[in-house]
Amino acid sequence: MAKSNVSVDIKDTLNKLTIEDLNLKGKRVFIRADFNVPINENFIITDDSRIRSTLPTINYAIDEGAKVILASHLGRPKGKVDPKYSLAPVAKRLQRLLNKEVIFVEDCVGPMVQNTVAKMKEGDVLLLENLRFHPGEEKNDEEFAKALSSLADYFVNDAFGAAHRSHASTTGITKYLPSAAGFLLKKEIEYLKGVVNNPVRPFVAILGGAKVSGKIGVLENLAAKVDKVIVGGGMAYTFLKAKGYEVGDSLVEPDMIDLAKRIMETLKKNNVKFYLPVDSVISEKAEQFAETKIVPNQEIPKGWKALDIGPASVKLFTLAIENAKTIIWNGPMGMFEIDAFSRGTFAIARAVADAYALTIVGGGDTDFAVHRAGVSDSISFISTGGGASLELLEGKELPGIASLTDKK
């Protein structure tokens, strides 16, 4: 369990119908889930957390007596049938997790699917084959969306990881069916939007990852809302370059230097405390057994690149986090997938987990990092969507949420 008892006021964050507003008894409910899980060459799922996160919505629909039709994408089959991206292994895992039969059908539209749906009884669960086997899914083709909608009485979106996409199964289908949010989607919005709009202070944002360009929107949106911004990862060296530091061969986006200067000025104007690494773990190569050194950032030599924050930066960032009441973290502090450059990210993961704060971790790499650091149980909320959580933190409206039916 998360250690924090800090709560957030999340009233009125989502003014859309939710699954609890629907009378599901005897109805066919089409649930768009995000079952885009890692599957190895032996067709074994190596991490089923995305499947587990949708179980509350599926179980609620079963308990209410609905006929549950599940749909998802997996990978990027580019509109063609590719057995490598079949959802058959997901059906097997789901069957085990639900402890009941999951009917699997080898397409998502057409007579075979319609016949199977027609035979369903209350409480039955059906999983359709990969939506992206059809080019109409990613093109948001109207006929394909209509074909999907013909299978059901209601649409429920619980795929936060795909909510920033305007596809047939996320937005197109909503034109034809009453559309509601599932429990996971609702929770994501409440945490990511509710916290940013109404944080308990001090509010700290930790941003990492490779490039400034990927986080500009987040920085600009949070500049007027946070009390502290901590920047690590590859993106930090563009800021250090903007401050006049020599950063050797570290990752720098030259066309982002002026913008980095502007962002720092904005943060200063808003009295937001801004933290950059003061030392780095450097190497000539991004390889496990390459020679490494720890140097102050003023002393990164030519030919060497910074690949992780150093121990002094870890201390500085940990102290900055210590009194926080709300923390949002998106992006690792270095190339943590290589052990030699993982210490900074894992140390920050532990500091976030130990903070007496409401802690929110963005999806993707950061999610993987907190799991690898062994602290995921001490984080208040881990988002399931990488791109979707970033866009929400940028203050953007996500099409998969905007298209749901408004609450009257």
C-alpha positions as CSV (number, residue, x, y, z in Angstrom):
1,M,0.0,0.0,0.0
2,A,1.1,3.6,-0.6
3,K,2.4,5.1,2.6
4,S,0.7,8.5,2.1
5,N,-2.6,9.5,3.5
6,V,-2.5,12.8,1.6
7,S,-5.7,13.0,-0.3
8,V,-6.7,15.0,-3.4
9,D,-10.0,16.7,-4.1
10,I,-11.0,15.2,-7.4
11,K,-14.6,16.3,-7.7
12,D,-16.0,17.1,-11.1
13,T,-12.9,16.1,-13.0
14,L,-14.7,13.9,-15.4
15,N,-18.1,15.2,-16.5
16,K,-18.9,12.0,-18.5
17,L,-21.1,9.0,-18.0
18,T,-19.3,6.1,-16.2
19,I,-20.1,2.4,-16.3
20,E,-22.1,2.8,-13.0
21,D,-24.5,5.1,-14.8
22,L,-25.5,2.3,-17.2
23,N,-28.2,-0.3,-16.6
24,L,-26.2,-3.3,-17.8
25,K,-28.6,-6.2,-16.9
26,G,-29.0,-8.4,-20.0
27,K,-27.3,-5.8,-22.2
28,R,-24.4,-6.3,-24.6
29,V,-21.5,-4.0,-23.4
30,F,-18.5,-3.4,-25.7
31,I,-15.5,-2.7,-23.4
32,R,-12.4,-1.2,-25.1
33,A,-9.5,-2.4,-23.0
34,D,-5.8,-1.9,-23.3
35,F,-4.4,-5.4,-23.5
36,N,-1.3,-4.2,-25.4
37,V,1.0,-6.4,-23.2
38,P,4.5,-7.7,-23.8
39,I,4.5,-11.3,-25.2
40,N,7.7,-13.3,-25.8
41,E,8.6,-15.5,-28.7
42,N,6.9,-18.5,-27.0
43,F,3.6,-16.5,-26.9
44,I,3.9,-16.1,-23.1
45,I,2.8,-12.8,-21.5
46,T,5.7,-11.4,-19.5
47,D,3.8,-8.7,-17.7
48,D,0.0,-8.8,-17.3
49,S,-0.5,-5.6,-15.2
50,R,-2.5,-3.9,-18.0
51,I,-4.9,-6.8,-18.1
52,R,-5.2,-6.8,-14.3
53,S,-5.9,-3.0,-14.2
54,T,-9.1,-3.6,-16.3
55,L,-10.5,-6.4,-14.1
56,P,-12.6,-4.1,-11.8
57,T,-14.5,-2.9,-14.9
58,I,-14.9,-6.4,-16.4
59,N,-16.0,-7.9,-13.1
60,Y,-18.5,-5.1,-12.4
61,A,-20.1,-5.8,-15.9
62,I,-20.2,-9.5,-15.2
63,D,-21.8,-9.0,-11.7
64,E,-24.4,-6.6,-13.2
65,G,-25.5,-9.4,-15.7
66,A,-24.1,-7.9,-18.9
67,K,-22.9,-9.8,-21.9
68,V,-19.3,-8.6,-22.0
69,I,-17.6,-8.0,-25.3
70,L,-13.9,-7.1,-24.9
71,A,-11.7,-5.5,-27.6
72,S,-8.1,-4.3,-27.8
73,H,-5.2,-3.7,-30.0
74,L,-1.8,-5.4,-29.6
75,G,1.4,-4.2,-31.2
76,R,1.5,-2.7,-34.7
77,P,0.3,-5.2,-37.3
78,K,-0.4,-2.3,-39.7
79,G,-3.9,-3.4,-40.8
80,K,-2.9,-7.0,-41.7
81,V,-3.5,-10.3,-39.9
82,D,-0.3,-11.3,-38.2
83,P,-0.4,-14.3,-35.8
84,K,2.5,-12.8,-33.8
85,Y,0.0,-10.1,-32.6
86,S,-2.9,-12.4,-31.9
87,L,-4.8,-11.7,-28.6
88,A,-5.3,-15.5,-28.1
89,P,-2.6,-15.5,-25.2
90,V,-4.6,-12.7,-23.6
91,A,-7.8,-14.7,-23.7
92,K,-6.0,-17.6,-21.8
93,R,-4.5,-15.2,-19.2
94,L,-7.9,-13.4,-18.7
95,Q,-9.6,-16.8,-18.2
96,R,-7.2,-17.5,-15.4
97,L,-7.6,-14.1,-13.8
98,L,-11.4,-14.1,-14.0
99,N,-11.6,-17.7,-13.1
100,K,-14.3,-18.2,-15.8
101,E,-14.5,-19.1,-19.5
102,V,-13.5,-16.4,-21.9
103,I,-14.8,-17.0,-25.4
104,F,-12.2,-16.0,-28.1
105,V,-13.3,-15.2,-31.6
106,E,-10.7,-14.9,-34.5
107,D,-12.0,-11.6,-35.8
108,C,-13.6,-8.5,-34.5
109,V,-16.4,-7.9,-37.1
110,G,-18.4,-10.0,-39.6
111,P,-21.0,-12.8,-39.5
112,M,-18.9,-15.2,-37.3
113,V,-18.5,-12.5,-34.6
114,Q,-22.2,-11.6,-34.8
115,N,-23.3,-15.2,-34.5
116,T,-21.1,-15.7,-31.5
117,V,-22.4,-12.5,-29.8
118,A,-26.1,-13.6,-30.5
119,K,-25.5,-16.8,-28.5
120,M,-24.1,-15.0,-25.5
121,K,-25.9,-15.3,-22.1
122,E,-25.8,-12.9,-19.2
123,G,-22.4,-12.9,-17.5
124,D,-20.6,-14.3,-20.6
125,V,-17.2,-12.8,-21.6
126,L,-16.1,-12.7,-25.2
127,L,-12.7,-11.4,-26.4
128,L,-12.4,-10.2,-30.0
129,E,-9.3,-10.6,-32.1
130,N,-6.8,-7.7,-32.5
131,L,-8.6,-4.6,-33.8
132,R,-5.6,-3.5,-35.7
133,F,-5.8,-6.5,-38.0
134,H,-8.2,-4.2,-39.8
135,P,-6.9,-1.0,-41.5
136,G,-10.2,0.7,-40.5
137,E,-9.3,0.8,-36.9
138,E,-6.4,3.3,-37.0
139,K,-8.0,5.2,-39.9
140,N,-11.1,5.7,-37.8
141,D,-13.1,4.4,-40.7
142,E,-16.8,5.0,-40.3
143,E,-18.0,1.7,-41.7
144,F,-15.6,-0.2,-39.4
145,A,-16.8,1.8,-36.4
146,K,-20.4,1.1,-37.3
147,A,-19.7,-2.6,-37.6
148,L,-18.1,-2.7,-34.1
149,S,-21.1,-0.7,-32.7
150,S,-23.6,-3.2,-34.2
151,L,-22.3,-5.8,-31.7
152,A,-23.4,-3.9,-28.6
153,D,-26.0,-1.8,-26.7
154,Y,-23.4,0.3,-24.8
155,F,-19.8,1.3,-25.2
156,V,-17.3,1.5,-22.3
157,N,-13.8,2.9,-22.7
158,D,-11.3,1.6,-20.2
159,A,-8.3,1.9,-22.4
160,F,-6.5,5.0,-21.0
161,G,-3.3,4.0,-22.9
162,A,-5.2,4.5,-26.2
163,A,-7.3,7.5,-25.1
164,H,-5.1,10.0,-27.0
165,R,-5.8,8.2,-30.3
166,S,-8.7,8.9,-32.5
167,H,-9.4,5.4,-33.7
168,A,-12.6,3.6,-34.7
169,S,-12.7,1.7,-31.3
170,T,-12.0,4.8,-29.2
171,T,-13.9,7.7,-30.9
172,G,-15.7,6.4,-34.0
173,I,-17.9,3.9,-32.1
174,T,-19.1,6.7,-29.7
175,K,-21.2,8.2,-32.5
176,Y,-23.5,5.1,-32.5
177,L,-23.7,4.0,-28.8
178,P,-24.2,5.6,-25.4
179,S,-20.6,5.8,-24.2
180,A,-19.2,5.7,-20.7
181,A,-15.8,5.6,-18.9
182,G,-14.7,2.4,-17.1
183,F,-13.2,2.4,-13.6
184,L,-9.5,2.6,-14.8
185,L,-10.1,5.4,-17.3
186,K,-12.0,7.4,-14.5
187,K,-9.2,6.8,-12.0
188,E,-6.5,7.9,-14.5
189,I,-8.4,11.2,-15.2
190,E,-9.1,11.8,-11.5
191,Y,-5.4,11.4,-10.5
192,L,-3.7,13.0,-13.5
193,K,-6.1,15.9,-14.0
194,G,-7.5,16.3,-10.5
195,V,-4.0,16.5,-8.9
196,V,-2.6,19.0,-11.5
197,N,-5.7,21.2,-11.1
198,N,-6.0,21.0,-7.3
199,P,-2.7,19.8,-5.7
200,V,-1.9,19.6,-2.1
201,R,1.3,21.7,-1.7
202,P,4.3,21.6,-1.9
203,F,3.8,20.2,-5.4
204,V,6.9,18.7,-7.1
205,A,7.2,17.6,-10.7
206,I,10.1,15.3,-11.6
207,L,10.8,15.1,-15.4
208,G,13.3,12.9,-17.1
209,G,13.8,10.9,-20.3
210,A,15.9,11.7,-23.3
211,K,14.6,14.8,-24.9
212,V,13.2,18.2,-23.9
213,S,11.1,18.2,-27.1
214,G,9.0,15.3,-25.7
215,K,8.3,17.2,-22.5
216,I,7.9,20.9,-23.6
217,G,4.1,20.8,-23.3
218,V,4.3,19.3,-19.8
219,L,6.8,21.9,-18.6
220,E,4.8,24.7,-20.0
221,N,1.5,23.5,-18.5
222,L,3.0,22.8,-15.1
223,A,5.1,26.0,-15.0
224,A,2.2,27.9,-13.3
225,K,1.1,25.1,-11.1
226,V,4.0,23.5,-9.4
227,D,6.3,24.6,-6.6
228,K,9.4,22.8,-7.7
229,V,10.6,21.2,-11.0
230,I,13.4,18.6,-11.0
231,V,14.9,17.7,-14.4
232,G,17.1,14.7,-14.9
233,G,17.8,12.3,-17.8
234,G,19.2,13.2,-21.2
235,M,16.9,16.3,-21.3
236,A,18.9,17.9,-18.4
237,Y,21.9,18.5,-20.6
238,T,20.1,20.7,-23.0
239,F,19.2,22.9,-20.0
240,L,22.8,22.8,-18.8
241,K,24.1,23.8,-22.2
242,A,21.6,26.6,-22.1
243,K,23.2,27.7,-18.9
244,G,26.6,27.8,-20.6
245,Y,28.0,24.5,-19.4
246,E,30.3,22.4,-21.5
247,V,28.6,18.9,-21.6
248,G,31.0,16.9,-23.7
249,D,29.2,14.4,-26.0
250,S,26.1,14.3,-23.8
251,L,22.7,14.4,-25.5
252,V,21.8,18.0,-26.4
253,E,19.0,19.3,-28.7
254,P,20.6,22.4,-30.2
255,D,17.3,23.7,-31.5
256,M,15.8,23.5,-28.0
257,I,18.4,25.7,-26.2
258,D,16.5,29.0,-26.6
259,L,13.3,27.3,-25.5
260,A,15.1,25.8,-22.5
261,K,16.3,29.4,-21.6
262,R,12.7,30.7,-21.9
263,I,11.3,27.8,-19.7
264,M,13.9,28.6,-17.0
265,E,12.9,32.3,-17.1
266,T,9.2,31.5,-16.8
267,L,9.8,29.2,-13.8
268,K,11.9,31.9,-12.2
269,K,9.2,34.5,-12.8
270,N,6.6,32.1,-11.2
271,N,8.9,31.6,-8.2
272,V,9.2,27.9,-9.0
273,K,12.4,26.3,-7.7
274,F,14.2,24.6,-10.6
275,Y,16.7,21.8,-10.0
276,L,19.2,20.3,-12.5
277,P,21.8,17.6,-11.8
278,V,25.1,18.9,-10.3
279,D,27.1,15.7,-11.1
280,S,26.9,12.9,-13.6
281,V,27.9,9.3,-14.3
282,I,29.8,9.6,-17.6
283,S,31.2,7.1,-20.1
284,E,32.6,7.1,-23.6
285,K,30.1,4.3,-24.5
286,A,26.6,3.5,-23.5
287,E,27.5,-0.1,-22.6
288,Q,27.4,-2.2,-19.5
289,F,31.1,-2.8,-19.0
290,A,32.4,0.5,-20.4
291,E,34.6,2.6,-18.1
292,T,32.6,5.1,-16.0
293,K,33.5,8.2,-14.0
294,I,31.5,10.4,-11.6
295,V,32.3,14.1,-12.3
296,P,30.8,17.5,-11.4
297,N,28.9,18.8,-14.4
298,Q,31.5,21.5,-15.0
299,E,34.0,18.8,-15.8
300,I,32.4,16.6,-18.4
301,P,35.3,16.1,-20.9
302,K,34.9,16.0,-24.7
303,G,34.3,12.5,-26.0
304,W,32.4,11.5,-22.8
305,K,28.7,11.5,-22.3
306,A,26.5,11.8,-19.2
307,L,24.3,8.7,-18.9
308,D,23.0,9.0,-15.3
309,I,22.8,11.5,-12.5
310,G,25.6,11.3,-9.9
311,P,25.4,10.7,-6.1
312,A,25.4,14.5,-5.3
313,S,22.4,15.0,-7.6
314,V,20.6,12.1,-5.9
315,K,21.1,13.9,-2.5
316,L,20.0,17.3,-3.9
317,F,16.9,15.8,-5.5
318,T,16.0,13.7,-2.5
319,L,16.2,16.8,-0.2
320,A,14.0,18.7,-2.7
321,I,11.4,15.8,-2.6
322,E,11.4,15.4,1.1
323,N,8.8,17.9,2.2
324,A,6.5,17.4,-0.9
325,K,2.8,16.6,-0.4
326,T,2.2,15.9,-4.2
327,I,4.7,14.4,-6.6
328,I,4.3,13.7,-10.3
329,W,7.2,11.8,-11.9
330,N,7.5,11.2,-15.7
331,G,10.8,10.0,-17.2
332,P,13.9,8.2,-15.9
333,M,17.1,9.9,-14.6
334,G,19.4,8.1,-17.0
335,M,19.8,4.9,-19.1
336,F,18.5,2.8,-16.3
337,E,18.1,-0.3,-18.5
338,I,21.9,-0.6,-18.4
339,D,22.9,-1.5,-14.8
340,A,25.9,0.8,-14.8
341,F,23.6,3.8,-15.3
342,S,20.6,2.7,-13.2
343,R,21.5,3.9,-9.7
344,G,20.2,7.5,-10.2
345,T,16.8,6.4,-11.4
346,F,16.4,3.7,-8.7
347,A,17.5,6.1,-5.9
348,I,14.9,8.7,-7.0
349,A,12.3,5.9,-7.2
350,R,13.0,5.0,-3.6
351,A,12.9,8.7,-2.6
352,V,9.5,9.2,-4.2
353,A,8.2,6.0,-2.6
354,D,9.4,7.1,0.9
355,A,7.9,10.6,0.6
356,Y,4.9,11.4,2.7
357,A,3.0,12.5,-0.3
358,L,0.5,11.6,-3.0
359,T,2.8,10.1,-5.6
360,I,1.9,9.7,-9.3
361,V,4.1,8.0,-11.8
362,G,3.6,8.4,-15.5
363,G,3.5,5.3,-17.7
364,G,6.1,3.8,-20.0
365,D,9.7,3.8,-18.8
366,T,9.0,5.3,-15.4
367,D,6.5,2.6,-14.6
368,F,9.1,0.0,-15.6
369,A,11.7,1.8,-13.4
370,V,9.6,1.8,-10.2
371,H,8.8,-1.9,-10.7
372,R,12.5,-2.7,-11.2
373,A,13.4,-0.7,-8.1
374,G,10.9,-2.8,-6.2
375,V,8.9,0.2,-4.9
376,S,5.7,0.0,-7.0
377,D,3.6,-0.9,-4.0
378,S,4.6,2.3,-2.3
379,I,3.5,4.6,-5.1
380,S,-0.1,6.0,-4.8
381,F,-0.9,5.7,-8.5
382,I,1.0,4.4,-11.5
383,S,-0.5,5.4,-14.8
384,T,-1.0,2.8,-17.5
385,G,-0.6,5.2,-20.4
386,G,2.7,6.7,-21.6
387,G,1.7,9.0,-24.4
388,A,-1.8,9.5,-23.0
389,S,-0.6,10.5,-19.5
390,L,1.9,13.0,-21.1
391,E,-0.8,14.6,-23.2
392,L,-3.1,14.9,-20.1
393,L,-0.2,16.5,-18.1
394,E,0.2,18.9,-21.0
395,G,-3.4,20.0,-20.4
396,K,-4.7,18.6,-23.7
397,E,-8.1,17.1,-24.2
398,L,-7.9,13.4,-25.1
399,P,-10.2,12.4,-28.0
400,G,-11.0,9.0,-26.3
401,I,-12.4,10.9,-23.3
402,A,-13.9,14.0,-25.1
403,S,-16.1,11.7,-27.3
404,L,-17.8,9.9,-24.3
405,T,-21.4,10.8,-23.5
406,D,-21.7,13.9,-21.3
407,K,-23.4,13.6,-17.9
408,K,-26.7,15.3,-18.0
